[in-house]
């Protein structure tokens, strides 16, 4: 077994965006995602909306050194990440071709990388990860549910202060 320097093991969700995984890693370490993202040399800025504000469907492409860094931070082997993250092996012209050892990353819009993305059900994500954080994953069938069984059927459940959207699996 390969030893990784990360203190915690944060497994990726099947079909998750790399940017979502980075956000979840930062959350588990008690950091802001911006602080964790400073580990990579960024080649561009995060995609935003015309009126300002960051896009929720932003995706990250990494070079080889950047992929090794991410694997170390989440304590998961690279082949596991390659199976779970659709953008894992994607190349980008802005990332260096040569192996200079500097972790580099480039922002992209998720839909342009591997298809449409959607928010996963927070309850399914909590059940799978042990933490209540937002997960964003590629949704070829239109459902972002982490369980993969939501079937795009979402219900708004009113609570005392706000509404929670849950998938068909969590309503049962």
C-alpha positions as CSV (number, residue, x, y, z in Angstrom):
1,X,0.0,0.0,0.0
2,X,1.3,3.5,-0.9
3,X,1.6,6.0,1.9
4,X,0.1,9.4,1.2
5,X,0.8,12.5,3.3
6,X,-2.9,13.5,3.8
7,X,-4.2,13.1,7.3
8,X,-7.7,12.2,6.3
9,X,-9.0,9.9,3.6
10,X,-11.6,11.7,1.4
11,X,-12.9,9.4,-1.2
12,X,-14.4,10.9,-4.4
13,X,-18.0,10.3,-5.4
14,X,-18.6,8.6,-8.7
15,X,-18.9,11.2,-11.4
16,X,-17.9,14.1,-9.1
17,X,-16.3,17.2,-10.5
18,X,-12.7,17.7,-9.5
19,X,-13.5,21.2,-8.2
20,X,-16.2,19.7,-5.9
21,X,-13.7,17.2,-4.5
22,X,-11.3,20.0,-3.8
23,X,-14.0,21.9,-2.0
24,X,-14.9,18.8,0.1
25,X,-11.2,18.2,0.9
26,X,-10.9,21.8,2.2
27,X,-14.0,21.4,4.2
28,X,-12.8,18.2,5.9
29,X,-9.5,19.9,6.8
30,X,-11.4,22.9,8.2
31,X,-10.1,25.3,5.5
32,X,-11.5,27.6,2.9
33,X,-11.4,26.1,-0.6
34,X,-9.4,29.2,-1.7
35,X,-6.6,28.3,0.8
36,X,-6.4,24.8,-0.5
37,X,-6.5,25.9,-4.1
38,X,-3.3,27.9,-3.5
39,X,-1.4,24.6,-3.6
40,X,-1.7,24.7,-7.4
41,X,-0.3,27.2,-9.9
42,X,-3.4,28.5,-11.7
43,X,-3.2,29.2,-15.4
44,X,-6.5,31.2,-15.6
45,X,-9.4,32.5,-13.4
46,X,-12.5,30.7,-12.3
47,X,-15.4,31.0,-14.8
48,X,-18.0,33.5,-13.7
49,X,-21.4,34.7,-14.7
50,X,-21.8,37.8,-16.9
51,X,-23.2,39.7,-13.9
52,X,-20.4,38.6,-11.6
53,X,-20.2,35.8,-9.2
54,X,-18.6,32.3,-9.6
55,X,-20.2,29.6,-11.5
56,X,-21.3,26.5,-9.5
57,X,-20.5,24.3,-12.5
58,X,-16.8,25.2,-12.6
59,X,-14.4,22.3,-13.2
60,X,-10.7,22.0,-12.7
61,X,-8.2,20.3,-15.0
62,X,-4.8,19.2,-13.5
63,X,-1.4,18.4,-14.9
64,X,0.4,15.2,-13.7
65,X,2.0,17.0,-10.7
66,X,-1.3,18.5,-9.8
67,X,-3.0,15.1,-9.9
68,X,-0.4,13.6,-7.6
69,X,-0.9,16.5,-5.2
70,X,-4.7,15.9,-5.1
71,X,-4.2,12.2,-4.6
72,X,-1.9,12.9,-1.6
73,X,-4.3,15.4,-0.1
74,X,-7.3,13.1,-0.2
75,X,-5.3,9.9,0.6
76,X,-6.6,8.0,-2.4
77,X,-4.7,6.3,-5.1
78,X,-4.6,8.0,-8.5
79,X,-6.3,5.0,-10.3
80,X,-9.3,5.4,-7.9
81,X,-9.5,9.1,-8.7
82,X,-9.2,8.3,-12.5
83,X,-12.2,6.0,-12.3
84,X,-14.4,8.4,-10.2
85,X,-13.5,11.8,-11.7
86,X,-14.5,12.2,-15.4
87,X,-12.1,15.1,-15.9
88,X,-9.1,13.3,-14.4
89,X,-7.1,12.5,-17.5
90,X,-8.2,15.5,-19.6
91,X,-5.4,17.6,-21.0
92,X,-5.5,21.4,-21.5
93,X,-3.3,23.6,-23.7
94,X,-2.8,26.0,-20.8
95,X,-1.2,23.3,-18.7
96,X,2.5,22.7,-19.2
97,X,3.4,19.7,-21.4
98,X,6.7,18.9,-19.7
99,X,7.0,17.3,-16.3
100,X,8.5,20.2,-14.4
101,X,7.1,19.0,-11.1
102,X,5.0,22.1,-10.5
103,X,1.3,21.3,-9.7
104,X,-0.7,23.4,-12.2
105,X,-4.4,23.7,-12.8
106,X,-6.8,25.3,-15.2
107,X,-10.4,26.3,-14.8
108,X,-13.1,25.2,-17.2
109,X,-16.9,25.1,-17.3
110,X,-18.0,21.6,-16.4
111,X,-20.4,21.2,-19.3
112,X,-17.6,21.8,-21.7
113,X,-15.4,19.1,-20.1
114,X,-17.6,16.0,-19.7
115,X,-21.2,17.0,-20.0
116,X,-23.9,18.7,-17.8
117,X,-23.3,18.9,-14.1
118,X,-25.8,19.1,-11.2
119,X,-25.9,19.5,-7.5
120,X,-26.1,16.2,-5.6
121,X,-28.7,15.7,-2.9
122,X,-27.1,16.8,0.4
123,X,-28.6,13.9,2.3
124,X,-27.2,11.3,-0.1
125,X,-23.8,13.0,-0.1
126,X,-23.8,13.1,3.8
127,X,-24.7,9.4,3.8
128,X,-21.8,8.6,1.5
129,X,-19.2,11.0,2.9
130,X,-20.0,11.5,6.5
131,X,-20.2,15.3,6.1
132,X,-22.9,17.6,5.0
133,X,-21.4,19.5,2.2
134,X,-22.4,20.3,-1.4
135,X,-21.4,17.8,-4.0
136,X,-21.4,18.6,-7.7
137,X,-21.3,15.7,-10.2
138,X,-21.7,15.1,-13.9
139,X,-25.3,14.2,-14.6
140,X,-25.7,12.6,-18.0
141,X,-29.3,11.5,-17.1
142,X,-30.2,14.9,-15.6
143,X,-30.0,13.8,-11.9
144,X,-27.2,15.0,-9.8
145,X,-28.1,12.6,-7.0
146,X,-25.1,11.0,-5.4
147,X,-26.9,7.8,-4.9
148,X,-27.6,7.6,-8.7
149,X,-31.2,6.5,-8.0
150,X,-32.9,9.8,-7.6
151,X,-34.0,9.7,-11.2
152,X,-34.2,13.5,-11.4
153,X,-37.2,13.5,-9.0
154,X,-36.6,16.3,-6.5
155,X,-38.9,17.5,-3.7
156,X,-38.7,20.7,-1.8
157,X,-39.0,19.9,2.0
158,X,-39.7,23.0,4.1
159,X,-37.8,23.3,7.4
160,X,-38.0,25.9,10.1
161,X,-35.7,28.4,8.3
162,X,-35.1,27.2,4.7
163,X,-36.1,24.6,2.2
164,X,-34.1,21.5,1.4
165,X,-34.2,19.8,-2.0
166,X,-34.0,16.0,-1.7
167,X,-34.0,13.3,-4.2
168,X,-36.5,10.4,-4.6
169,X,-34.3,8.1,-2.6
170,X,-34.1,10.4,0.5
171,X,-37.8,10.9,0.6
172,X,-38.4,7.2,1.2
